[in-house]
Amino acid sequence: MKLLTLKQNADFRRLYYRGKSASDPVVAVYAKKNRMDRNRIGITVSVKIGNAVTRTRARRVIREGYRSVEKRLPVGYDFVFVARGRTPFAKSGEVGEAICELVERLGLK
């Protein structure tokens, strides 16, 4: 199934200011309920992470990590994943496990 993505700046800002957040060295997560029966995700990668190739790799790793654990996450939330310094060098499985751990830490399960 195709991922629903957040594209509007207002959606990202709503999560940054009103959502719950947790982070670790691999990825940071912001989450908030969305009144839908599906999850939506947004991915943010700062220029500080590296050049265009490195930032694109970080996006791919986060997207694939999310896909690998999507069934284990609660439904009806918007998530924003923010790449951290170790994200481009991590495997997607490691990122997926970090996402699950952070969602549990937020108390969303």
MOPAC internal coordinates of N, CA, C and O (Angstrom, degrees):
PM7 1SCF
backbone

  N    0.0000 0     0.00 0     0.00 0    0    0    0
  C    1.4484 1     0.00 0     0.00 0    1    0    0
  C    1.5413 1   108.23 1     0.00 0    2    1    0
  O    1.2310 1   121.31 1   -38.43 1    3    2    1
  N    1.3113 1   115.10 1   141.57 1    3    2    1
  C    1.4627 1   120.99 1  -178.24 1    5    3    2
  C    1.5313 1   110.20 1   -72.14 1    6    5    3
  O    1.2310 1   121.17 1   -39.70 1    7    6    5
  N    1.3278 1   115.36 1   140.30 1    7    6    5
  C    1.4649 1   120.52 1   178.54 1    9    7    6
  C    1.5237 1   110.26 1   -73.80 1   10    9    7
  O    1.2310 1   120.71 1   -42.28 1   11   10    9
  N    1.3185 1   116.25 1   137.72 1   11   10    9
  C    1.4604 1   120.44 1   171.16 1   13   11   10
  C    1.5171 1   106.89 1   -87.22 1   14   13   11
  O    1.2310 1   120.27 1   -52.48 1   15   14   13
  N    1.3135 1   117.09 1   127.52 1   15   14   13
  C    1.4574 1   120.10 1  -176.01 1   17   15   14
  C    1.5221 1   111.83 1  -114.46 1   18   17   15
  O    1.2310 1   121.43 1   -28.70 1   19   18   17
  N    1.3142 1   114.88 1   151.30 1   19   18   17
  C    1.4617 1   121.97 1   173.79 1   21   19   18
  C    1.5182 1   107.43 1   -84.86 1   22   21   19
  O    1.2310 1   120.42 1   -48.61 1   23   22   21
  N    1.3132 1   116.80 1   131.39 1   23   22   21
  C    1.4568 1   119.87 1  -179.30 1   25   23   22
  C    1.5289 1   112.91 1  -124.43 1   26   25   23
  O    1.2310 1   120.39 1   155.28 1   27   26   25
  N    1.3259 1   116.87 1   -24.72 1   27   26   25
  C    1.4606 1   120.76 1  -176.13 1   29   27   26
  C    1.5296 1   110.61 1   -83.23 1   30   29   27
  O    1.2310 1   120.97 1   -42.77 1   31   30   29
  N    1.3233 1   115.75 1   137.23 1   31   30   29
  C    1.4644 1   121.44 1   178.20 1   33   31   30
  C    1.5243 1   110.59 1   -57.81 1   34   33   31
  O    1.2310 1   119.97 1   143.97 1   35   34   33
  N    1.3100 1   117.66 1   -36.03 1   35   34   33
  C    1.4679 1   121.40 1  -179.37 1   37   35   34
  C    1.5243 1   111.23 1   -61.71 1   38   37   35
  O    1.2310 1   120.08 1   143.55 1   39   38   37
  N    1.3314 1   117.46 1   -36.45 1   39   38   37
  C    1.4686 1   120.78 1   178.04 1   41   39   38
  C    1.5263 1   110.75 1   -65.37 1   42   41   39
  O    1.2310 1   120.44 1   135.84 1   43   42   41
  N    1.3311 1   116.77 1   -44.16 1   43   42   41
  C    1.4602 1   120.65 1   178.71 1   45   43   42
  C    1.5280 1   109.97 1   -63.00 1   46   45   43
  O    1.2310 1   120.17 1   134.91 1   47   46   45
  N    1.3178 1   117.27 1   -45.09 1   47   46   45
  C    1.4616 1   120.86 1  -178.45 1   49   47   46
  C    1.5265 1   111.38 1   -64.48 1   50   49   47
  O    1.2310 1   120.11 1   142.16 1   51   50   49
  N    1.3412 1   117.40 1   -37.84 1   51   50   49
  C    1.4712 1   121.27 1   177.48 1   53   51   50
  C    1.5257 1   109.96 1   -59.01 1   54   53   51
  O    1.2310 1   120.25 1   137.35 1   55   54   53
  N    1.3226 1   117.12 1   -42.65 1   55   54   53
  C    1.4632 1   120.14 1   179.18 1   57   55   54
  C    1.5193 1   111.92 1   -70.00 1   58   57   55
  O    1.2310 1   119.84 1   139.51 1   59   58   57
  N    1.3278 1   117.90 1   -40.49 1   59   58   57
  C    1.4615 1   120.40 1  -179.57 1   61   59   58
  C    1.5231 1   110.95 1   -62.91 1   62   61   59
  O    1.2310 1   119.79 1   139.82 1   63   62   61
  N    1.3257 1   118.00 1   -40.18 1   63   62   61
  C    1.4533 1   120.86 1  -173.88 1   65   63   62
  C    1.5258 1   114.25 1   -91.72 1   66   65   63
  O    1.2310 1   119.74 1   147.87 1   67   66   65
  N    1.3280 1   118.10 1   -32.13 1   67   66   65
  C    1.4573 1   120.05 1  -174.90 1   69   67   66
  C    1.5157 1   114.10 1  -114.49 1   70   69   67
  O    1.2310 1   119.86 1   168.31 1   71   70   69
  N    1.3298 1   117.86 1   -11.69 1   71   70   69
  C    1.4584 1   120.69 1  -177.13 1   73   71   70
  C    1.5153 1   112.50 1   -84.99 1   74   73   71
  O    1.2310 1   121.46 1   -12.44 1   75   74   73
  N    1.3248 1   114.81 1   167.56 1   75   74   73
  C    1.4610 1   121.11 1   173.67 1   77   75   74
  C    1.5179 1   107.81 1   -84.69 1   78   77   75
  O    1.2310 1   120.18 1   -29.42 1   79   78   77
  N    1.3217 1   117.27 1   150.58 1   79   78   77
  C    1.4567 1   119.33 1  -179.77 1   81   79   78
  C    1.5207 1   111.41 1  -138.80 1   82   81   79
  O    1.2310 1   122.02 1   -26.71 1   83   82   81
  N    1.3344 1   113.73 1   153.29 1   83   82   81
  C    1.4608 1   122.21 1   175.01 1   85   83   82
  C    1.5173 1   106.59 1  -153.64 1   86   85   83
  O    1.2310 1   120.56 1   -26.97 1   87   86   85
  N    1.3412 1   116.54 1   153.03 1   87   86   85
  C    1.4598 1   118.04 1  -179.78 1   89   87   86
  C    1.5183 1   110.95 1  -148.04 1   90   89   87
  O    1.2310 1   121.55 1   -19.63 1   91   90   89
  N    1.3218 1   114.65 1   160.37 1   91   90   89
  C    1.4531 1   122.99 1   170.99 1   93   91   90
  C    1.5265 1   106.43 1  -144.60 1   94   93   91
  O    1.2310 1   119.14 1     0.02 1   95   94   93
  N    1.3240 1   119.25 1  -179.98 1   95   94   93
  C    1.4716 1   119.42 1  -174.89 1   97   95   94
  C    1.5318 1   115.25 1   -63.65 1   98   97   95
  O    1.2310 1   119.92 1   163.97 1   99   98   97
  N    1.3354 1   117.76 1   -16.03 1   99   98   97
  C    1.4643 1   120.17 1  -177.09 1  101   99   98
  C    1.5262 1   112.18 1   -94.12 1  102  101   99
  O    1.2310 1   119.90 1   138.11 1  103  102  101
  N    1.3292 1   117.79 1   -41.89 1  103  102  101
  C    1.4661 1   120.70 1  -175.41 1  105  103  102
  C    1.5321 1   109.68 1  -156.44 1  106  105  103
  O    1.2310 1   121.01 1   -27.38 1  107  106  105
  N    1.3305 1   115.67 1   152.62 1  107  106  105
  C    1.4659 1   121.75 1   172.68 1  109  107  106
  C    1.5258 1   107.56 1  -113.42 1  110  109  107
  O    1.2310 1   120.12 1   -34.33 1  111  110  109
  N    1.3290 1   117.37 1   145.67 1  111  110  109
  C    1.4618 1   122.38 1  -176.79 1  113  111  110
  C    1.5190 1   109.64 1  -127.04 1  114  113  111
  O    1.2310 1   121.19 1   -46.28 1  115  114  113
  N    1.3236 1   115.33 1   133.72 1  115  114  113
  C    1.4688 1   122.95 1   170.13 1  117  115  114
  C    1.5219 1   105.94 1  -117.50 1  118  117  115
  O    1.2310 1   119.78 1   -43.63 1  119  118  117
  N    1.3368 1   118.02 1   136.37 1  119  118  117
  C    1.4640 1   120.98 1  -177.16 1  121  119  118
  C    1.5172 1   110.80 1  -141.13 1  122  121  119
  O    1.2310 1   121.43 1   -34.30 1  123  122  121
  N    1.3438 1   114.87 1   145.70 1  123  122  121
  C    1.4666 1   121.67 1   176.66 1  125  123  122
  C    1.5197 1   108.25 1  -157.48 1  126  125  123
  O    1.2310 1   120.28 1   -34.08 1  127  126  125
  N    1.3351 1   117.08 1   145.92 1  127  126  125
  C    1.4723 1   120.93 1   177.06 1  129  127  126
  C    1.5200 1   110.53 1   -61.35 1  130  129  127
  O    1.2310 1   120.27 1   -31.00 1  131  130  129
  N    1.3558 1   117.09 1   149.00 1  131  130  129
  C    1.4624 1   120.08 1  -176.21 1  133  131  130
  C    1.5236 1   115.28 1  -125.53 1  134  133  131
  O    1.2310 1   119.02 1  -175.37 1  135  134  133
  N    1.3333 1   119.48 1     4.63 1  135  134  133
  C    1.4751 1   122.75 1   179.43 1  137  135  134
  C    1.5190 1   113.47 1    60.56 1  138  137  135
  O    1.2310 1   119.81 1  -154.19 1  139  138  137
  N    1.3076 1   117.97 1    25.81 1  139  138  137
  C    1.4665 1   122.43 1   176.47 1  141  139  138
  C    1.5249 1   106.92 1  -123.04 1  142  141  139
  O    1.2310 1   120.81 1   -10.10 1  143  142  141
  N    1.3153 1   116.05 1   169.90 1  143  142  141
  C    1.4587 1   119.22 1   177.20 1  145  143  142
  C    1.5292 1   111.50 1   -98.21 1  146  145  143
  O    1.2310 1   120.36 1  -161.76 1  147  146  145
  N    1.3214 1   116.91 1    18.24 1  147  146  145
  C    1.4681 1   122.55 1   178.42 1  149  147  146
  C    1.5178 1   109.66 1  -138.76 1  150  149  147
  O    1.2310 1   121.49 1   -21.77 1  151  150  149
  N    1.3111 1   114.76 1   158.23 1  151  150  149
  C    1.4602 1   119.79 1   174.58 1  153  151  150
  C    1.5188 1   109.81 1   -88.60 1  154  153  151
  O    1.2310 1   121.05 1   -31.24 1  155  154  153
  N    1.3246 1   115.59 1   148.76 1  155  154  153
  C    1.4637 1   121.58 1   171.89 1  157  155  154
  C    1.5240 1   107.04 1  -123.06 1  158  157  155
  O    1.2310 1   120.65 1   -34.91 1  159  158  157
  N    1.3319 1   116.36 1   145.09 1  159  158  157
  C    1.4583 1   118.77 1  -179.26 1  161  159  158
  C    1.5239 1   110.64 1  -127.34 1  162  161  159
  O    1.2310 1   121.62 1   -27.39 1  163  162  161
  N    1.3143 1   114.50 1   152.61 1  163  162  161
  C    1.4509 1   122.76 1   172.30 1  165  163  162
  C    1.5152 1   107.15 1  -134.43 1  166  165  163
  O    1.2310 1   120.55 1   -33.99 1  167  166  165
  N    1.3235 1   116.55 1   146.01 1  167  166  165
  C    1.4574 1   121.08 1  -179.15 1  169  167  166
  C    1.5165 1   108.68 1  -125.70 1  170  169  167
  O    1.2310 1   120.79 1   -48.48 1  171  170  169
  N    1.3353 1   116.09 1   131.52 1  171  170  169
  C    1.4532 1   121.68 1   179.38 1  173  171  170
  C    1.5234 1   108.44 1  -122.20 1  174  173  171
  O    1.2310 1   121.14 1   -48.99 1  175  174  173
  N    1.3289 1   115.43 1   131.01 1  175  174  173
  C    1.4599 1   120.80 1   176.85 1  177  175  174
  C    1.5221 1   107.72 1  -132.01 1  178  177  175
  O    1.2310 1   120.48 1   -61.43 1  179  178  177
  N    1.3155 1   116.68 1   118.57 1  179  178  177
  C    1.4524 1   122.36 1  -178.17 1  181  179  178
  C    1.5281 1   111.45 1   -75.38 1  182  181  179
  O    1.2310 1   120.80 1   -22.46 1  183  182  181
  N    1.3117 1   116.08 1   157.54 1  183  182  181
  C    1.4672 1   121.62 1   175.80 1  185  183  182
  C    1.5264 1   110.07 1   -64.11 1  186  185  183
  O    1.2310 1   120.56 1   156.36 1  187  186  185
  N    1.3439 1   116.53 1   -23.64 1  187  186  185
  C    1.4629 1   120.82 1   179.48 1  189  187  186
  C    1.5286 1   112.36 1   -63.20 1  190  189  187
  O    1.2310 1   120.15 1   159.29 1  191  190  189
  N    1.3230 1   117.31 1   -20.71 1  191  190  189
  C    1.4650 1   121.59 1  -177.79 1  193  191  190
  C    1.5272 1   110.76 1   -68.48 1  194  193  191
  O    1.2310 1   120.32 1   146.07 1  195  194  193
  N    1.3281 1   116.99 1   -33.93 1  195  194  193
  C    1.4653 1   119.18 1   179.69 1  197  195  194
  C    1.5114 1   111.63 1   153.25 1  198  197  195
  O    1.2310 1   121.40 1    17.68 1  199  198  197
  N    1.3318 1   114.93 1  -162.32 1  199  198  197
  C    1.4689 1   119.65 1  -179.23 1  201  199  198
  C    1.5339 1   110.82 1   -75.59 1  202  201  199
  O    1.2310 1   120.49 1     1.27 1  203  202  201
  N    1.3215 1   116.68 1  -178.73 1  203  202  201
  C    1.4668 1   121.61 1  -174.36 1  205  203  202
  C    1.5288 1   111.88 1   -60.07 1  206  205  203
  O    1.2310 1   120.07 1   141.01 1  207  206  205
  N    1.3161 1   117.46 1   -38.99 1  207  206  205
  C    1.4617 1   120.88 1  -179.60 1  209  207  206
  C    1.5305 1   110.29 1   -63.87 1  210  209  207
  O    1.2310 1   120.50 1   135.73 1  211  210  209
  N    1.3196 1   116.65 1   -44.27 1  211  210  209
  C    1.4638 1   121.70 1  -179.87 1  213  211  210
  C    1.5189 1   111.33 1   -65.88 1  214  213  211
  O    1.2310 1   120.29 1   138.16 1  215  214  213
  N    1.3228 1   117.06 1   -41.84 1  215  214  213
  C    1.4732 1   120.50 1   179.75 1  217  215  214
  C    1.5280 1   110.73 1   -65.42 1  218  217  215
  O    1.2310 1   120.30 1   140.40 1  219  218  217
  N    1.3165 1   117.03 1   -39.60 1  219  218  217
  C    1.4632 1   120.19 1   178.85 1  221  219  218
  C    1.5229 1   110.38 1   -65.99 1  222  221  219
  O    1.2310 1   120.13 1   139.84 1  223  222  221
  N    1.3161 1   117.35 1   -40.16 1  223  222  221
  C    1.4591 1   120.14 1   176.71 1  225  223  222
  C    1.5251 1   110.55 1   -61.67 1  226  225  223
  O    1.2310 1   120.06 1   138.40 1  227  226  225
  N    1.3206 1   117.50 1   -41.60 1  227  226  225
  C    1.4682 1   120.99 1   178.68 1  229  227  226
  C    1.5244 1   110.17 1   -60.30 1  230  229  227
  O    1.2310 1   119.92 1   137.27 1  231  230  229
  N    1.3359 1   117.75 1   -42.73 1  231  230  229
  C    1.4710 1   121.20 1   177.90 1  233  231  230
  C    1.5211 1   111.10 1   -61.55 1  234  233  231
  O    1.2310 1   120.50 1   134.67 1  235  234  233
  N    1.3321 1   116.64 1   -45.33 1  235  234  233
  C    1.4668 1   120.76 1  -179.26 1  237  235  234
  C    1.5248 1   111.33 1   -62.86 1  238  237  235
  O    1.2310 1   120.46 1   137.05 1  239  238  237
  N    1.3243 1   116.73 1   -42.95 1  239  238  237
  C    1.4653 1   121.11 1  -179.03 1  241  239  238
  C    1.5312 1   110.26 1   -64.17 1  242  241  239
  O    1.2310 1   120.16 1   137.04 1  243  242  241
  N    1.3188 1   117.29 1   -42.96 1  243  242  241
  C    1.4732 1   120.58 1   178.67 1  245  243  242
  C    1.5249 1   110.05 1   -64.51 1  246  245  243
  O    1.2310 1   119.87 1   133.66 1  247  246  245
  N    1.3223 1   117.85 1   -46.34 1  247  246  245
  C    1.4660 1   121.77 1  -178.85 1  249  247  246
  C    1.5310 1   110.51 1   -59.58 1  250  249  247
  O    1.2310 1   120.09 1   134.41 1  251  250  249
  N    1.3256 1   117.44 1   -45.59 1  251  250  249
  C    1.4546 1   120.73 1  -178.32 1  253  251  250
  C    1.5291 1   110.91 1   -71.41 1  254  253  251
  O    1.2310 1   120.24 1   143.75 1  255  254  253
  N    1.3239 1   117.15 1   -36.25 1  255  254  253
  C    1.4639 1   120.14 1   175.63 1  257  255  254
  C    1.5198 1   111.27 1   -62.11 1  258  257  255
  O    1.2310 1   120.49 1   139.59 1  259  258  257
  N    1.3281 1   116.66 1   -40.41 1  259  258  257
  C    1.4697 1   120.91 1   177.38 1  261  259  258
  C    1.5271 1   110.22 1   -64.25 1  262  261  259
  O    1.2310 1   120.49 1   134.61 1  263  262  261
  N    1.3379 1   116.66 1   -45.39 1  263  262  261
  C    1.4688 1   120.11 1  -179.68 1  265  263  262
  C    1.5262 1   111.28 1   -59.15 1  266  265  263
  O    1.2310 1   120.23 1   142.83 1  267  266  265
  N    1.3249 1   117.17 1   -37.17 1  267  266  265
  C    1.4601 1   120.20 1  -176.51 1  269  267  266
  C    1.5302 1   112.44 1   -69.18 1  270  269  267
  O    1.2310 1   119.86 1   155.59 1  271  270  269
  N    1.3291 1   117.88 1   -24.41 1  271  270  269
  C    1.4740 1   120.29 1  -178.52 1  273  271  270
  C    1.5281 1   112.80 1  -116.94 1  274  273  271
  O    1.2310 1   120.04 1  -170.96 1  275  274  273
  N    1.3062 1   117.53 1     9.04 1  275  274  273
  C    1.4646 1   121.52 1  -175.49 1  277  275  274
  C    1.5260 1   112.74 1   -54.64 1  278  277  275
  O    1.2310 1   119.97 1   141.37 1  279  278  277
  N    1.3202 1   117.66 1   -38.63 1  279  278  277
  C    1.4715 1   121.51 1  -177.95 1  281  279  278
  C    1.5275 1   112.34 1   -69.22 1  282  281  279
  O    1.2310 1   119.97 1   157.87 1  283  282  281
  N    1.3288 1   117.67 1   -22.13 1  283  282  281
  C    1.4642 1   121.96 1  -178.53 1  285  283  282
  C    1.5246 1   112.52 1   -89.36 1  286  285  283
  O    1.2310 1   119.63 1   175.14 1  287  286  285
  N    1.3305 1   118.31 1    -4.86 1  287  286  285
  C    1.4656 1   121.65 1  -176.83 1  289  287  286
  C    1.5249 1   110.59 1   -95.98 1  290  289  287
  O    1.2310 1   119.95 1   -26.45 1  291  290  289
  N    1.3306 1   117.70 1   153.55 1  291  290  289
  C    1.4672 1   120.33 1   176.73 1  293  291  290
  C    1.5273 1   110.44 1   -66.49 1  294  293  291
  O    1.2310 1   120.53 1   -26.17 1  295  294  293
  N    1.3268 1   116.59 1   153.83 1  295  294  293
  C    1.4667 1   122.15 1  -177.02 1  297  295  294
  C    1.5252 1   109.63 1  -100.60 1  298  297  295
  O    1.2310 1   120.61 1   -32.60 1  299  298  297
  N    1.3333 1   116.45 1   147.40 1  299  298  297
  C    1.4587 1   121.31 1   176.96 1  301  299  298
  C    1.5142 1   113.30 1    96.77 1  302  301  299
  O    1.2310 1   120.15 1  -151.95 1  303  302  301
  N    1.3256 1   117.32 1    28.05 1  303  302  301
  C    1.4610 1   121.40 1  -179.13 1  305  303  302
  C    1.5233 1   111.25 1  -125.56 1  306  305  303
  O    1.2310 1   121.57 1   -27.08 1  307  306  305
  N    1.3342 1   114.59 1   152.92 1  307  306  305
  C    1.4628 1   121.87 1   166.83 1  309  307  306
  C    1.5253 1   106.01 1   -99.01 1  310  309  307
  O    1.2310 1   121.00 1   -45.52 1  311  310  309
  N    1.3246 1   115.70 1   134.48 1  311  310  309
  C    1.4603 1   121.28 1   177.54 1  313  311  310
  C    1.5193 1   109.10 1  -122.97 1  314  313  311
  O    1.2310 1   120.52 1   -41.83 1  315  314  313
  N    1.3207 1   116.61 1   138.17 1  315  314  313
  C    1.4621 1   121.70 1   167.98 1  317  315  314
  C    1.5126 1   106.61 1  -119.29 1  318  317  315
  O    1.2310 1   120.90 1   -54.96 1  319  318  317
  N    1.3277 1   115.88 1   125.04 1  319  318  317
  C    1.4579 1   122.17 1   178.50 1  321  319  318
  C    1.5165 1   108.26 1  -106.23 1  322  321  319
  O    1.2310 1   120.85 1   -52.65 1  323  322  321
  N    1.3233 1   115.99 1   127.35 1  323  322  321
  C    1.4561 1   121.86 1  -178.97 1  325  323  322
  C    1.5281 1   107.75 1  -111.10 1  326  325  323
  O    1.2310 1   121.10 1   -56.33 1  327  326  325
  N    1.3310 1   115.50 1   123.67 1  327  326  325
  C    1.4598 1   120.21 1  -179.54 1  329  327  326
  C    1.5165 1   109.95 1   -68.53 1  330  329  327
  O    1.2310 1   120.91 1   -38.10 1  331  330  329
  N    1.3131 1   115.86 1   141.90 1  331  330  329
  C    1.4577 1   122.48 1   176.66 1  333  331  330
  C    1.5249 1   107.62 1  -112.15 1  334  333  331
  O    1.2310 1   119.93 1     1.48 1  335  334  333
  N    1.3107 1   117.74 1  -178.52 1  335  334  333
  C    1.4532 1   122.12 1  -174.99 1  337  335  334
  C    1.5154 1   115.28 1   -59.40 1  338  337  335
  O    1.2310 1   120.10 1   146.20 1  339  338  337
  N    1.3397 1   117.40 1   -33.80 1  339  338  337
  C    1.4641 1   120.46 1  -178.04 1  341  339  338
  C    1.5197 1   113.81 1   -87.90 1  342  341  339
  O    1.2310 1   119.34 1   171.41 1  343  342  341
  N    1.3227 1   118.86 1    -8.59 1  343  342  341
  C    1.4621 1   121.47 1  -174.44 1  345  343  342
  C    1.5245 1   113.77 1   -56.09 1  346  345  343
  O    1.2310 1   118.29 1   131.41 1  347  346  345
  N    1.3376 1   120.86 1   -48.59 1  347  346  345
  C    1.4739 1   118.99 1  -176.84 1  349  347  346
  C    1.5213 1   113.68 1   -63.68 1  350  349  347
  O    1.2310 1   119.96 1   159.83 1  351  350  349
  N    1.3344 1   117.68 1   -20.17 1  351  350  349
  C    1.4620 1   121.27 1  -176.83 1  353  351  350
  C    1.5208 1   112.46 1   -99.63 1  354  353  351
  O    1.2310 1   120.06 1   178.08 1  355  354  353
  N    1.3278 1   117.48 1    -1.92 1  355  354  353
  C    1.4608 1   121.97 1  -177.80 1  357  355  354
  C    1.5227 1   110.30 1   -90.64 1  358  357  355
  O    1.2310 1   120.79 1   -23.19 1  359  358  357
  N    1.3207 1   116.10 1   156.81 1  359  358  357
  C    1.4605 1   121.98 1   173.22 1  361  359  358
  C    1.5291 1   107.92 1   -83.90 1  362  361  359
  O    1.2310 1   120.75 1   -24.26 1  363  362  361
  N    1.3357 1   116.18 1   155.74 1  363  362  361
  C    1.4606 1   119.43 1  -177.50 1  365  363  362
  C    1.5274 1   111.65 1   -63.64 1  366  365  363
  O    1.2310 1   119.64 1   147.66 1  367  366  365
  N    1.3237 1   118.30 1   -32.34 1  367  366  365
  C    1.4597 1   120.93 1   177.58 1  369  367  366
  C    1.5198 1   111.95 1   -63.88 1  370  369  367
  O    1.2310 1   121.08 1   139.87 1  371  370  369
  N    1.3337 1   115.53 1   -40.13 1  371  370  369
  C    1.4637 1   120.64 1   178.10 1  373  371  370
  C    1.5319 1   110.29 1   -64.29 1  374  373  371
  O    1.2310 1   120.58 1   138.52 1  375  374  373
  N    1.3247 1   116.50 1   -41.48 1  375  374  373
  C    1.4719 1   120.88 1   178.48 1  377  375  374
  C    1.5263 1   109.99 1   -66.17 1  378  377  375
  O    1.2310 1   120.13 1   138.57 1  379  378  377
  N    1.3282 1   117.36 1   -41.43 1  379  378  377
  C    1.4662 1   121.05 1   178.16 1  381  379  378
  C    1.5156 1   112.21 1   -59.74 1  382  381  379
  O    1.2310 1   120.57 1   135.33 1  383  382  381
  N    1.3322 1   116.52 1   -44.67 1  383  382  381
  C    1.4605 1   120.11 1   178.67 1  385  383  382
  C    1.5260 1   111.14 1   -65.33 1  386  385  383
  O    1.2310 1   120.48 1   142.68 1  387  386  385
  N    1.3327 1   116.68 1   -37.32 1  387  386  385
  C    1.4656 1   120.27 1   177.43 1  389  387  386
  C    1.5298 1   110.17 1   -64.09 1  390  389  387
  O    1.2310 1   120.44 1   139.08 1  391  390  389
  N    1.3302 1   116.76 1   -40.92 1  391  390  389
  C    1.4679 1   120.90 1   178.66 1  393  391  390
  C    1.5246 1   110.00 1   -60.91 1  394  393  391
  O    1.2310 1   120.16 1   132.85 1  395  394  393
  N    1.3376 1   117.30 1   -47.15 1  395  394  393
  C    1.4749 1   120.53 1   179.19 1  397  395  394
  C    1.5231 1   111.66 1   -60.18 1  398  397  395
  O    1.2310 1   120.67 1   135.25 1  399  398  397
  N    1.3132 1   116.32 1   -44.75 1  399  398  397
  C    1.4633 1   120.90 1  -179.76 1  401  399  398
  C    1.5313 1   111.16 1   -61.52 1  402  401  399
  O    1.2310 1   120.75 1   137.65 1  403  402  401
  N    1.3408 1   116.17 1   -42.35 1  403  402  401
  C    1.4658 1   120.15 1  -178.45 1  405  403  402
  C    1.5296 1   111.07 1   -68.77 1  406  405  403
  O    1.2310 1   120.12 1   141.10 1  407  406  405
  N    1.3324 1   117.37 1   -38.90 1  407  406  405
  C    1.4705 1   120.37 1   178.25 1  409  407  406
  C    1.5271 1   109.85 1   -64.56 1  410  409  407
  O    1.2310 1   120.32 1   140.14 1  411  410  409
  N    1.3250 1   116.99 1   -39.86 1  411  410  409
  C    1.4677 1   119.67 1   176.10 1  413  411  410
  C    1.5263 1   110.66 1   -63.62 1  414  413  411
  O    1.2310 1   120.40 1   139.49 1  415  414  413
  N    1.3274 1   116.84 1   -40.51 1  415  414  413
  C    1.4574 1   121.35 1   179.77 1  417  415  414
  C    1.5343 1   111.06 1   -62.60 1  418  417  415
  O    1.2310 1   120.66 1   147.94 1  419  418  417
  N    1.3433 1   116.34 1   -32.06 1  419  418  417
  C    1.4636 1   120.27 1   177.66 1  421  419  418
  C    1.5272 1   112.25 1   -74.71 1  422  421  419
  O    1.2310 1   120.38 1   166.21 1  423  422  421
  N    1.3184 1   116.87 1   -13.79 1  423  422  421
  C    1.4569 1   120.76 1   179.30 1  425  423  422
  C    1.5112 1   113.08 1    79.17 1  426  425  423
  O    1.2310 1   119.34 1  -150.54 1  427  426  425
  N    1.3217 1   118.87 1    29.46 1  427  426  425
  C    1.4637 1   121.61 1  -177.42 1  429  427  426
  C    1.5204 1   112.94 1   -89.93 1  430  429  427
  O    1.2310 1   119.38 1   168.23 1  431  430  429
  N    1.3073 1   118.78 1   -11.77 1  431  430  429
  C    1.4733 1   120.34 1  -176.93 1  433  431  430
  C    1.4951 1   111.63 1   -78.23 1  434  433  431
  O    1.2310 1   120.10 1   180.00 1  435  434  433

